[in-house]
Amino acid sequence: MGSDAVTDRKTSGRRMLALLVLIATVTMPSVLRAADNPLLMGVFPRRNAAETAKAFAPMADYLGERLGRKVRLITTKNFESFWKDVTEQRYDIVHYNQYHYIRSAQTYQVVAHIEEFGKNTIAGVIYVRKDSGITALSQLGGRTVMFGGGEDAMISYIAPRYLFLQAGLKKDDFKSLFAINPPNAIVALMHHQADAAGAGDGVPELPEVRNAINSDELMALAVSAPLLQLPVAVKRDMPARLRASIQSILVDLKNSEAGRQVLSSAALTGMAKAEDRDYDPHRKMANAVLGPVGGNKQSARGHKVAAPLR
């Protein structure tokens, strides 16, 4: 082999090496930047924004510390803005209601569900005041019902509406109003802004409700079948290893003192693993009330919004 051929081969090899170095130089910073970007954690506005931030900031910090990557909590003022962020896939990690999950299951994957008051299920309830004289759902025909959060609220709207359907009352058989969130619906009921309210079975025990009204003056008129608790999901395109780490950290919270403090801050007692099929009962209920679940349309809202808690 001639010296010219050897020289050409060496030159070609050096050029290839230089090209590889150039590619690495260009692409590696972007990869590193992606790993350094904070993970965005969204929490639906079940409570007002200030309460949500106070409750879940410790969880975001805890996740960040154990993942070795900052997790930034995002709060929103209402369900419309929250759902817009879900549909735009703004969140990497999101805690929301069951209906939000089944509508976004093509882009988000459930990894866990919460436990509240030591329970991993929750029921929708139609509440009335004990002094109202209302003892049956049929008496609410033509009356005003305040729901918490809007028509996409699984436990405080869809489940109570399912109870009305079972009692023979359709949507137009009573007047629907919507509070900003479930606690506000209960407070509005006690302030005589409605004849009944739809909310979850644990809502009257929340501190912000207990501090605003005397929950002992409420009565559960009807209660739905128990449904698996609220989910935590991650983007479906999240790397499997990161997804598994997030799931493991959340499920393990109740096994350490630091983790239990995080749970306590959010008024939770634990988390457990969850998968998509666990939410099939919710799909069945939502389909009966709202029709087939699908698409990213903004859900319709009510005629009036009650004032938020102060």
C-alpha positions in Angstrom: 0.0 0.0 0.0 1.4 3.4 -1.0 2.3 6.2 1.3 -0.3 8.4 -0.3 -3.1 5.9 0.5 -2.0 5.6 4.1 -1.9 9.4 4.4 -5.4 9.7 2.9 -6.7 7.1 5.3 -5.2 8.9 8.3 -6.6 12.2 7.1 -10.1 10.7 6.6 -9.9 9.2 10.1 -8.9 12.6 11.6 -11.8 14.2 9.8 -14.3 11.7 11.1 -13.0 12.1 14.6 -13.3 15.9 14.3 -16.9 15.5 13.0 -17.8 13.2 16.0 -16.3 15.7 18.4 -18.2 18.5 16.8 -21.5 16.6 17.0 -20.9 15.8 20.6 -20.1 19.5 21.3 -23.3 20.6 19.7 -25.7 18.0 21.1 -24.3 17.4 24.6 -25.2 20.9 26.0 -28.8 20.5 24.9 -29.0 17.1 26.6 -27.5 18.5 29.7 -29.9 21.4 29.6 -32.8 19.0 29.3 -31.6 17.1 32.4 -31.1 20.4 34.3 -34.5 21.8 33.5 -36.9 21.7 36.5 -39.7 19.2 36.4 -43.0 21.1 36.6 -45.6 19.7 39.0 -49.2 20.8 38.7 -51.9 20.5 41.3 -55.5 21.0 40.5 -57.3 23.8 42.3 -59.3 21.7 44.7 -58.4 24.4 47.3 -57.6 28.0 46.5 -54.1 28.8 45.1 -52.6 29.9 48.4 -53.7 26.8 50.2 -52.5 24.6 47.4 -49.1 26.2 47.4 -48.7 25.8 51.1 -49.9 22.2 51.1 -47.9 20.9 48.1 -44.6 22.9 48.1 -43.0 20.5 50.6 -43.9 17.6 48.3 -42.3 19.3 45.3 -39.1 20.0 47.3 -39.0 16.5 48.6 -39.2 15.0 45.1 -36.6 17.4 43.9 -34.1 16.5 46.7 -34.5 12.7 46.0 -34.5 13.0 42.3 -31.5 15.3 42.3 -33.4 17.6 40.0 -35.5 20.6 40.9 -39.3 20.1 40.9 -41.2 23.4 40.6 -44.8 23.6 41.9 -47.3 25.3 39.6 -50.7 26.5 41.0 -53.7 27.9 39.1 -56.6 30.1 40.2 -59.3 28.0 38.6 -60.2 24.8 36.8 -60.2 26.4 33.4 -56.6 27.6 33.5 -55.5 24.3 35.1 -57.1 22.2 32.4 -55.6 24.4 29.7 -52.1 23.6 31.2 -53.0 19.9 31.1 -54.1 19.9 27.5 -50.9 21.8 26.6 -48.9 19.2 28.5 -47.2 21.9 30.6 -46.8 19.6 33.6 -44.3 16.8 33.9 -46.0 15.6 37.1 -49.7 16.3 37.8 -52.1 15.7 40.6 -55.7 16.0 39.5 -59.1 14.5 39.7 -60.1 11.2 38.2 -62.0 12.7 35.3 -59.0 14.9 34.4 -56.9 11.7 34.2 -59.3 9.6 32.1 -59.6 12.6 29.6 -55.8 13.0 29.4 -54.8 9.3 29.5 -53.4 9.5 26.0 -50.7 11.9 27.1 -50.4 11.2 30.8 -49.8 7.9 32.7 -51.1 7.4 36.2 -48.4 6.2 38.7 -50.1 6.6 42.0 -53.2 7.6 43.9 -53.5 9.4 47.2 -54.9 8.3 50.5 -56.9 10.7 52.6 -58.0 10.2 56.2 -56.5 6.7 56.0 -58.8 5.8 53.0 -57.8 5.0 49.4 -61.3 5.6 48.1 -63.6 8.6 48.0 -67.3 9.0 47.4 -69.4 11.8 45.9 -72.0 13.2 48.3 -75.0 15.4 48.0 -75.1 17.5 51.1 -78.0 19.5 52.6 -78.4 21.5 55.8 -79.8 19.6 58.6 -82.4 22.3 59.2 -83.5 22.3 55.5 -86.2 19.7 55.9 -85.0 17.9 52.8 -84.8 14.2 53.3 -84.9 12.8 49.8 -83.3 13.6 46.4 -86.7 13.9 44.8 -87.3 17.0 46.9 -84.5 18.8 45.1 -86.5 18.9 41.8 -86.8 22.6 40.8 -84.3 23.6 43.5 -80.7 25.0 43.4 -77.7 22.7 43.7 -74.1 24.1 44.1 -71.4 21.9 42.7 -67.7 22.3 43.5 -65.4 23.1 40.6 -67.4 22.6 37.4 -68.6 19.9 35.2 -65.2 18.3 35.1 -65.1 17.7 38.8 -65.3 13.9 39.2 -66.4 13.7 42.8 -68.2 16.9 43.4 -70.1 17.0 40.1 -70.1 13.8 38.1 -70.6 11.4 41.0 -73.5 13.5 42.5 -75.1 13.9 39.0 -74.9 10.1 38.7 -76.8 9.9 42.0 -79.5 12.3 40.6 -79.8 10.1 37.5 -80.3 7.1 39.6 -83.1 9.0 41.5 -84.7 9.9 38.2 -83.6 13.6 38.1 -82.0 14.8 34.9 -79.8 17.9 34.5 -82.7 20.2 33.7 -84.8 19.1 36.7 -82.8 21.4 39.0 -80.7 24.5 38.7 -77.0 24.0 38.8 -74.6 26.6 40.2 -70.8 26.1 40.4 -68.4 27.2 43.2 -64.7 27.7 42.5 -63.9 24.5 44.4 -65.6 21.8 46.6 -64.9 23.6 49.9 -66.5 26.7 48.6 -69.6 24.7 47.5 -70.1 23.5 51.1 -69.6 27.0 52.5 -72.0 28.4 50.0 -74.6 25.8 51.0 -74.3 26.8 54.7 -74.7 30.5 53.7 -78.0 29.6 52.0 -76.8 30.2 48.5 -78.1 26.8 47.5 -80.4 24.1 48.7 -77.9 21.3 48.3 -74.2 20.9 47.4 -72.1 18.3 45.7 -68.7 17.5 47.1 -66.5 14.6 48.2 -67.1 12.7 51.5 -64.0 14.2 53.1 -64.5 17.8 52.2 -66.4 18.9 55.3 -63.4 17.7 57.4 -60.9 19.9 55.5 -59.4 22.7 57.8 -60.5 25.5 55.5 -64.1 24.3 55.7 -64.0 23.6 59.4 -62.6 27.1 60.0 -65.3 28.7 57.9 -68.5 26.9 59.1 -69.8 24.4 61.5 -69.7 21.2 59.5 -71.8 19.4 62.1 -74.8 21.2 60.6 -74.5 19.3 57.3 -76.2 16.1 56.4 -75.3 13.7 53.6 -78.5 13.2 51.7 -77.0 10.6 49.2 -73.6 9.0 48.8 -72.1 7.3 45.7 -70.2 4.0 45.5 -66.6 4.4 46.7 -64.2 5.3 43.9 -60.4 5.0 43.9 -58.8 8.2 45.1 -57.3 11.1 43.2 -54.4 10.2 40.9 -50.9 11.4 40.3 -49.7 11.0 36.7 -46.6 11.8 34.6 -46.1 12.6 31.0 -46.3 9.4 28.9 -43.1 10.3 27.1 -41.2 10.6 30.4 -38.2 8.2 30.5 -39.2 5.0 32.2 -36.4 5.3 34.8 -37.5 8.7 35.9 -41.2 7.6 36.0 -40.3 4.7 38.2 -38.3 6.9 40.5 -41.1 9.3 41.0 -43.6 6.5 41.7 -41.2 4.9 44.2 -40.6 8.1 46.0 -44.3 8.9 46.3 -45.4 5.4 47.4 -42.6 5.4 50.0 -43.6 8.7 51.6 -45.4 7.1 54.5 -42.4 5.0 55.5 -40.2 7.8 56.8 -40.7 10.7 59.2 -39.7 13.2 56.6 -42.1 11.7 54.1 -45.0 11.7 56.6 -44.4 15.4 57.2 -44.8 16.0 53.4 -48.0 14.0 53.4 -49.3 15.8 56.5 -48.7 19.2 54.8 -50.9 18.1 52.0 -53.5 16.7 54.4 -52.8 13.2 53.1 -52.1 9.9 54.9 -50.3 8.1 52.1 -50.0 7.2 48.4 -50.1 3.8 46.6 -49.4 2.6 43.1 -52.2 2.9 40.5 -52.7 1.9 36.9 -55.0 2.9 34.1 -57.6 0.2 34.6 -58.2 1.3 38.2 -60.1 4.2 36.7 -62.5 2.2 34.6 -65.4 2.6 37.1 -64.9 6.4 36.9 -65.1 6.1 33.1 -68.4 4.3 33.3 -69.9 6.9 35.6 -68.6 9.8 33.5 -70.0 8.3 30.3 -73.4 8.0 31.9 -73.4 11.6 33.0 -71.5 13.4 30.2 -71.4 11.0 27.3 -68.3 9.2 26.0 -65.0 10.6 27.4 -62.6 11.9 24.8 -61.1 15.0 23.2 -59.7 18.1 24.8 -62.7 20.4 24.7 -63.2 22.8 27.6 -66.0 21.6 29.7 -69.1 23.8 30.1 -69.5 25.8 33.3 -72.4 26.8 35.4 -74.5 29.9 35.6 -72.8 31.5 38.5 -69.7 31.2 40.6 -69.7 31.5 44.4 -67.2 33.8 46.1 -63.9 32.0 47.1 -63.0 31.4 50.7 -61.2 34.2 52.4 
